[in-house]
Amino acid sequence: MYNDFETREGWQPIVQSVISARDVLLKVVNRYEQIYRQASVRLLTFSEEASQLGALNTMLKANAMLFESAVLPDLMNRLKALEDKTKHGVFVP
């Protein structure tokens, strides 16, 4: 693992050029959804309060990471596009 980290400058661009950003995003979203589902099952099936709180915490973190991974970049791109339009004097809401 250490060698992979140390040599990633050579192999990371190659791997990233082969994999599309959309495919990566879909995999990330799928993983967060799986984590959320597993936590919700635990929330409904565990009777201990501490376990339920842990499941809720996991669900909250999964939602936050999903938002940061999928929603936030799209919002930032939309805001940048609006900012560019206002710089050119063209703004239609």
C-alpha positions, 0 to 999 in steps of 0.5 A: 500500500505504501508503494502504491501511495508513493508511486501514484504520480505515475499510475493515477493519471492513467487510471483516471483517464480510463475511468469516466467521472460519471461512472465513478460518481455512480459507484460512489453514490451506490456505495453511500446508498448501500451504507444508508440502507444497512444502517436503516435496517440496523436502526429498525432491527436493533433494540438497544438505544446506543445501537440505534443512535449509531445507526442514525449517525451512520445514516446522517454521515452517509447523507452528508457524504452523498450530498458532498459527492453528488449534489454539491459539485452540481450546485457549484457548477450552476453557480459558476455558470450564473456568475459567468453570465452576470459578468457578461451582463446576461442574466435571465433567472 
